[in-house]
Amino acid sequence: MAALAQTTFPQQPTGAAVNHARIEARLTATPQARTGASHFAALGPAGQQIDGA
């Protein structure tokens, strides 16, 4: 519980809003955004597609 003591009041509603958005996206099956390839994946062969999943 020590981490909660260091959280200031404006950070608590922000964290709750982010959690709410994540839960809503999960319940409505909203697709997640695609992210770029990692630096390690970028070292792979040029013609090979690497899926992040």
C-alpha positions in Angstrom: 0.0 0.0 0.0 3.0 2.3 0.1 2.6 3.1 -3.6 -0.9 4.4 -3.0 0.4 6.9 -0.4 2.7 8.4 -3.1 -0.2 8.9 -5.6 -1.5 12.5 -5.6 -5.1 13.3 -5.9 -5.1 14.4 -9.6 -3.5 11.1 -10.6 -6.2 9.0 -9.0 -9.1 10.2 -11.3 -6.8 9.9 -14.3 -6.0 6.3 -13.5 -9.6 5.5 -12.9 -10.6 7.0 -16.3 -7.9 5.0 -18.1 -9.0 1.8 -16.4 -12.6 2.5 -17.3 -11.6 3.0 -20.9 -9.7 -0.3 -20.9 -12.6 -2.2 -19.4 -15.1 -0.6 -21.8 -12.9 -1.5 -24.8 -12.6 -5.1 -23.6 -16.4 -5.5 -23.1 -17.3 -4.0 -26.4 -14.6 -6.0 -28.3 -13.0 -2.8 -29.7 -9.9 -3.8 -31.7 -6.5 -2.7 -30.3 -4.3 -0.4 -32.3 -1.5 -2.0 -34.3 1.9 -1.1 -33.0 5.2 -0.9 -34.9 7.8 -3.6 -34.9 10.3 -3.7 -32.1 13.9 -2.9 -32.7 14.7 -6.6 -32.4 12.0 -7.6 -34.9 13.3 -5.0 -37.3 16.6 -6.9 -37.4 14.8 -9.9 -39.1 14.8 -10.7 -42.8 13.3 -7.9 -44.9 10.7 -10.1 -46.7 9.4 -11.8 -43.5 6.3 -10.4 -41.8 6.5 -10.7 -38.0 3.2 -10.6 -36.1 3.4 -9.0 -32.6 0.8 -11.4 -31.2 
